[in-house]
């Protein structure tokens, strides 16, 4: 069962019947090291509509490593925000 990782741990996703139209939106989706929160805030100030987190390692997120969880935080100015999570063995 899927959930959303919040400050207090996993929570249920919000139900939404509204369709999301991303046509014509300006995206910022860095992989690692350059897409931190301050950088994304600057991008929003310069017109980015959609921001995506840096790539986070699933195993480290599941372990609750603070440095990895910090990659998934969003600022209130980031109205459309997504996360990148990678993993595998």
MIGU-960694 format. One record per residue: residue number from 1; residue in three letters; x, y, z of N, C-alpha, C, O in turn. Coordinates in Angstrom, 3 decimals, always signed. Each point is the difference from the previous one (the first is absolute). Layout:
REM residues N
[site NUM,'ALA',[X,Y,Z],[X,Y,Z],[X,Y,Z],[X,Y,Z]]
...
END
This chain:
REM residues 89
[site 1,'UNK',[+0.833,-1.176,+0.000],[-0.833,+1.176,+0.000],[+0.873,+1.234,+0.000],[+0.903,+0.113,+0.830]]
[site 2,'UNK',[-1.146,+0.812,-1.737],[+0.808,+1.202,-0.113],[-0.369,+1.049,+1.019],[-1.107,+0.003,+0.537]]
[site 3,'UNK',[+2.030,+0.875,-0.278],[-0.234,+1.104,+0.913],[+0.929,+1.147,-0.338],[+0.814,-0.089,-0.920]]
[site 4,'UNK',[-0.944,+1.151,+1.665],[+0.834,+1.174,-0.193],[+0.844,+0.169,+1.248],[-0.510,-0.097,+1.117]]
[site 5,'UNK',[+1.808,+0.352,-1.300],[+0.908,+0.173,+1.122],[-0.049,+1.453,+0.440],[+0.403,+0.898,-0.739]]
[site 6,'UNK',[-0.897,-0.677,+1.943],[-0.072,+1.352,+0.561],[+0.965,+0.136,+1.159],[+0.750,-0.928,+0.305]]
[site 7,'UNK',[-0.766,+2.075,+0.338],[+0.887,+0.237,+1.133],[-0.238,-1.027,+1.100],[+0.933,-0.400,+0.697]]
[site 8,'UNK',[-2.178,-0.020,-0.544],[-0.306,-0.937,+1.064],[-0.040,-1.452,-0.471],[-0.470,-0.872,+0.731]]
[site 9,'UNK',[+0.949,+0.607,-1.923],[+0.043,-1.359,-0.536],[-0.993,-0.165,-1.136],[-0.588,+0.980,-0.457]]
[site 10,'UNK',[+0.391,-2.224,-0.009],[-0.905,-0.229,-1.130],[-1.429,+0.392,+0.325],[-0.463,-0.192,+1.124]]
[site 11,'UNK',[-0.233,+0.739,-2.105],[-1.416,+0.308,+0.142],[-0.709,-0.350,-1.296],[+0.635,-0.178,-1.039]]
[site 12,'UNK',[-1.926,+0.083,+1.109],[-0.793,-0.338,-1.178],[-0.006,+1.165,-0.987],[-0.061,+1.159,+0.412]]
[site 13,'UNK',[+0.124,-1.460,-1.722],[-0.086,+1.077,-0.992],[-1.372,+0.665,+0.040],[-0.995,-0.647,+0.329]]
[site 14,'UNK',[+0.937,+1.935,-0.662],[-1.277,+0.705,-0.063],[-0.763,-0.439,-1.235],[+0.570,-0.152,-1.081]]
[site 15,'UNK',[-1.856,-0.048,+1.256],[-0.836,-0.347,-1.145],[-0.235,+1.251,-0.834],[-0.260,+1.072,+0.545]]
[site 16,'UNK',[+0.349,-1.204,-1.845],[-0.225,+1.144,-0.868],[-0.671,-0.474,-1.282],[+0.452,-0.945,-0.646]]
[site 17,'UNK',[-1.518,+1.608,+0.301],[-0.672,-0.345,-1.248],[+0.333,+1.012,-1.087],[-0.466,-0.127,-1.132]]
[site 18,'UNK',[+1.276,+1.139,+1.474],[+0.369,+1.038,-0.944],[+1.163,-0.470,-0.870],[+0.994,-0.512,+0.514]]
[site 19,'UNK',[-1.115,+0.680,-1.810],[+1.077,-0.344,-0.927],[+1.071,+1.078,+0.041],[-0.297,+1.186,+0.140]]
[site 20,'UNK',[+1.538,-1.612,-0.264],[+1.137,+0.912,+0.012],[+0.473,+0.211,-1.425],[+0.410,-0.950,-0.667]]
[site 21,'UNK',[-0.463,+2.182,+0.197],[+0.426,+0.324,-1.352],[+1.403,+0.597,+0.070],[+0.182,+1.101,+0.521]]
[site 22,'UNK',[+0.805,-1.821,-1.042],[+1.390,+0.444,+0.042],[+0.486,+0.555,-1.342],[+1.177,+0.331,-0.141]]
[site 23,'UNK',[-2.067,-0.229,-0.834],[+0.391,+0.534,-1.305],[+0.449,+1.444,+0.133],[-0.664,+0.811,+0.646]]
[site 24,'UNK',[+1.803,-0.494,-1.266],[+0.502,+1.357,-0.019],[+0.680,+0.447,+1.285],[+0.364,+1.169,+0.131]]
[site 25,'UNK',[-0.191,-2.073,+0.811],[+0.651,+0.337,+1.270],[+1.511,-0.091,-0.143],[+0.512,-0.807,-0.776]]
[site 26,'UNK',[+0.196,+1.641,+1.530],[+1.453,-0.019,+0.024],[+0.453,-0.888,+1.161],[-0.350,+0.249,+1.153]]
[site 27,'UNK',[+1.139,-1.300,-1.470],[+0.448,-0.991,+0.972],[+1.450,+0.217,+0.404],[+0.820,+0.447,-0.801]]
[site 28,'UNK',[-0.517,-0.767,+2.048],[+1.376,-0.097,+0.485],[+0.103,-1.376,+0.636],[-0.659,-0.281,+1.001]]
[site 29,'UNK',[+1.497,-0.585,-1.593],[+0.114,-1.378,+0.492],[+1.454,-0.467,-0.011],[+0.371,-0.835,-0.826]]
[site 30,'UNK',[+0.452,+1.358,+1.723],[+1.403,-0.431,+0.065],[+0.113,-1.395,+0.604],[-0.902,-0.446,+0.709]]
[site 31,'UNK',[+1.991,-0.234,-0.985],[+0.193,-1.334,+0.577],[+0.614,+0.088,+1.391],[-0.668,-0.328,+0.980]]
[site 32,'UNK',[+1.903,+0.756,-0.867],[+0.641,+0.080,+1.314],[+0.914,+1.213,+0.093],[+0.446,+0.540,-1.012]]
[site 33,'UNK',[-0.187,-0.139,+2.201],[+0.956,+1.036,+0.429],[-0.312,+1.436,-0.404],[+0.533,+0.914,+0.629]]
[site 34,'UNK',[-1.337,-0.665,-1.608],[-0.254,+1.386,-0.382],[-1.432,+0.452,+0.258],[-0.283,+1.194,-0.098]]
[site 35,'UNK',[-0.599,-2.078,+0.413],[-1.417,+0.357,+0.118],[-0.485,+0.124,+1.421],[-1.118,-0.411,+0.310]]
[site 36,'UNK',[+1.940,+0.973,+0.564],[-0.418,+0.102,+1.392],[-1.108,+1.043,+0.164],[-0.336,+0.720,-0.941]]
[site 37,'UNK',[-0.215,-0.654,+2.133],[-1.140,+0.866,+0.258],[+0.274,+1.472,-0.315],[-0.834,+0.629,-0.652]]
[site 38,'UNK',[+1.954,-0.049,+1.079],[+0.239,+1.409,-0.360],[+0.061,+0.229,-1.516],[-0.501,+1.009,-0.496]]
[site 39,'UNK',[+1.110,-1.941,-0.232],[+0.069,+0.117,-1.460],[-1.406,-0.035,-0.600],[-0.321,+0.799,-0.880]]
[site 40,'UNK',[-0.508,-1.712,+1.350],[-1.367,-0.103,-0.525],[-0.808,+1.251,+0.315],[-0.829,+0.417,-0.808]]
[site 41,'UNK',[+1.059,+0.186,+1.971],[-0.704,+1.239,+0.349],[+0.364,+1.120,-0.972],[-0.861,+0.782,-0.401]]
[site 42,'UNK',[+2.129,-0.706,+0.026],[+0.425,+0.988,-0.989],[-0.691,-0.279,-1.333],[-0.462,+0.920,-0.674]]
[site 43,'UNK',[+0.397,-2.200,+0.299],[-0.645,-0.364,-1.266],[-1.473,+0.390,+0.001],[-0.513,+0.477,-1.013]]
[site 44,'UNK',[-0.172,-0.674,+2.137],[-1.408,+0.405,+0.098],[-0.105,+1.515,-0.147],[-0.883,+0.501,-0.695]]
[site 45,'UNK',[+1.780,+0.219,+1.348],[-0.015,+1.464,-0.099],[+0.231,+0.469,-1.441],[-0.472,+1.067,-0.396]]
[site 46,'UNK',[+1.201,-1.874,-0.384],[+0.276,+0.338,-1.397],[-1.022,-0.578,-0.970],[+0.162,+0.125,-1.213]]
[site 47,'UNK',[-1.227,-0.766,+1.739],[-1.089,-0.440,-0.859],[-0.244,-1.491,-0.126],[-0.888,-0.401,-0.752]]
[site 48,'UNK',[+1.639,-0.443,+1.456],[-0.251,-1.447,-0.088],[-1.375,-0.317,+0.588],[-0.344,+0.474,+1.083]]
[site 49,'UNK',[-0.435,-1.275,-1.802],[-1.335,-0.396,+0.451],[+0.022,-1.313,+0.776],[-0.751,-0.178,+0.958]]
[site 50,'UNK',[+1.618,-0.737,-1.381],[+0.077,-1.335,+0.592],[+1.431,-0.236,+0.457],[+0.938,+0.156,-0.781]]
[site 51,'UNK',[-0.769,-0.529,+2.037],[+1.337,-0.317,+0.515],[+0.020,-1.447,+0.463],[-0.981,-0.524,+0.527]]
[site 52,'UNK',[+2.125,-0.102,-0.738],[+0.194,-1.398,+0.363],[+1.222,-0.073,+0.914],[+0.993,+0.695,-0.213]]
[site 53,'UNK',[-1.082,-1.547,+1.229],[+1.108,-0.141,+0.956],[+1.230,-0.589,-0.660],[-0.051,-0.509,-1.120]]
[site 54,'UNK',[+1.162,+0.590,+1.846],[+1.188,-0.746,-0.414],[-0.320,-1.491,+0.119],[-0.955,-0.383,+0.675]]
[site 55,'UNK',[+1.749,-0.444,-1.327],[-0.187,-1.445,+0.064],[+0.337,-0.491,+1.410],[+1.075,+0.289,+0.524]]
[site 56,'UNK',[-1.992,-1.025,+0.078],[+0.209,-0.563,+1.332],[+0.066,-1.520,-0.112],[-0.703,-0.603,-0.811]]
[site 57,'UNK',[+1.544,-0.004,+1.623],[+0.133,-1.460,+0.014],[-1.106,-0.600,+0.865],[-0.127,+0.346,+1.174]]
[site 58,'UNK',[-0.667,-1.237,-1.748],[-1.125,-0.594,+0.714],[+0.440,-0.691,+1.289],[-0.662,+0.134,+1.029]]
[site 59,'UNK',[+1.766,-0.865,-1.075],[+0.442,-0.723,+1.190],[+0.335,+0.964,+1.139],[-0.294,-0.288,+1.160]]
[site 60,'UNK',[+0.902,+1.422,-1.479],[+0.332,+0.984,+1.030],[-1.243,+0.713,+0.522],[-0.074,+0.339,+1.181]]
[site 61,'UNK',[-0.903,-0.111,-2.058],[-1.264,+0.596,+0.431],[-0.701,-0.951,+0.972],[-0.497,+0.423,+1.043]]
[site 62,'UNK',[+0.462,-1.710,-1.395],[-0.650,-0.977,+0.868],[+0.701,-0.154,+1.343],[-0.641,-0.325,+1.000]]
[site 63,'UNK',[+1.942,+0.554,-0.969],[+0.758,-0.048,+1.258],[-0.228,+1.253,+0.829],[+0.375,+0.053,+1.172]]
[site 64,'UNK',[-0.992,+0.957,-1.781],[-0.275,+1.240,+0.711],[+1.192,+0.916,+0.131],[+0.047,+0.832,+0.907]]
[site 65,'UNK',[+0.926,-0.970,-1.804],[+1.189,+0.850,+0.066],[-0.389,+1.452,-0.263],[-0.576,+0.329,-1.037]]
[site 66,'UNK',[+0.905,+0.529,+1.998],[-0.394,+1.411,-0.065],[+0.504,+0.684,-1.265],[-0.726,+0.781,-0.614]]
[site 67,'UNK',[+1.959,-1.069,+0.222],[+0.555,+0.668,-1.187],[-0.782,-0.377,-1.260],[-0.154,+0.819,-0.906]]
[site 68,'UNK',[-0.331,-2.039,+0.852],[-0.776,-0.444,-1.171],[-1.419,+0.557,+0.057],[-0.545,+0.417,-1.022]]
[site 69,'UNK',[-0.050,-0.409,+2.205],[-1.350,+0.549,+0.162],[-0.017,+1.494,-0.309],[-0.998,+0.520,-0.498]]
[site 70,'UNK',[+2.104,+0.173,+0.794],[+0.084,+1.428,-0.288],[-0.137,+0.278,-1.499],[-0.476,+1.065,-0.392]]
[site 71,'UNK',[+0.889,-2.015,-0.441],[-0.106,+0.174,-1.457],[-1.458,+0.050,-0.453],[-0.302,+0.544,-1.062]]
[site 72,'UNK',[-0.597,-1.106,+1.859],[-1.407,-0.110,-0.385],[-0.862,+1.145,+0.528],[-1.207,+0.026,-0.241]]
[site 73,'UNK',[+1.802,+0.899,+0.943],[-0.770,+1.124,+0.551],[-0.290,+1.025,-1.080],[+0.807,+0.232,-0.900]]
[site 74,'UNK',[-1.974,+0.372,+1.014],[-0.393,+1.054,-0.933],[-0.265,+1.278,+0.765],[-0.330,-0.020,+1.186]]
[site 75,'UNK',[+0.479,+1.121,-1.878],[-0.298,+1.316,+0.547],[-1.433,+0.357,-0.396],[-0.460,-0.420,-1.061]]
[site 76,'UNK',[-0.253,+1.183,+1.889],[-1.376,+0.381,-0.367],[-0.111,+0.711,-1.346],[-1.061,-0.036,-0.622]]
[site 77,'UNK',[+2.131,+0.680,+0.158],[-0.053,+0.663,-1.310],[-0.015,-0.998,-1.155],[-0.333,+0.363,-1.128]]
[site 78,'UNK',[+0.690,-1.616,+1.401],[-0.006,-1.036,-1.041],[-1.407,-0.587,-0.081],[-0.337,-0.941,+0.719]]
[site 79,'UNK',[-0.470,+1.506,-1.599],[-1.418,-0.395,-0.086],[-0.184,-1.388,-0.606],[-0.831,-0.775,+0.475]]
[site 80,'UNK',[+1.592,+0.454,-1.515],[-0.041,-1.340,-0.597],[+1.367,-0.631,+0.241],[+0.993,+0.415,-0.596]]
[site 81,'UNK',[-0.943,-1.413,+1.466],[+1.269,-0.581,+0.440],[-0.072,-1.514,-0.101],[-0.992,-0.621,+0.383]]
[site 82,'UNK',[+2.067,+0.039,-0.909],[+0.106,-1.456,-0.080],[+1.335,-0.442,+0.569],[+0.905,+0.814,+0.182]]
[site 83,'UNK',[-0.784,-2.092,+0.095],[+1.253,-0.539,+0.520],[+0.520,-1.052,-0.964],[-0.765,-0.649,-0.714]]
[site 84,'UNK',[+2.102,+0.494,+0.709],[+0.657,-1.061,-0.762],[+0.587,-0.972,+1.013],[+0.766,+0.391,+0.880]]
[site 85,'UNK',[-1.129,-1.644,-1.010],[+0.529,-1.026,+0.895],[+0.537,-1.126,-0.849],[-0.664,-0.458,-0.929]]
[site 86,'UNK',[+1.881,+0.005,+1.249],[+0.584,-1.101,-0.747],[+0.391,-1.110,+0.972],[+0.192,+0.238,+1.193]]
[site 87,'UNK',[-0.082,-1.420,-1.712],[+0.406,-1.126,+0.826],[+0.168,-1.244,-0.844],[-0.292,-0.001,-1.196]]
[site 88,'UNK',[+0.749,-1.020,+1.807],[+0.176,-1.270,-0.708],[+1.168,-0.773,+0.548],[+0.907,+0.553,+0.622]]
[site 89,'UNK',[-0.948,-1.825,-0.863],[+1.077,-0.887,+0.427],[+0.347,-0.953,-1.126],[+0.888,-0.838,+0.153]]
END
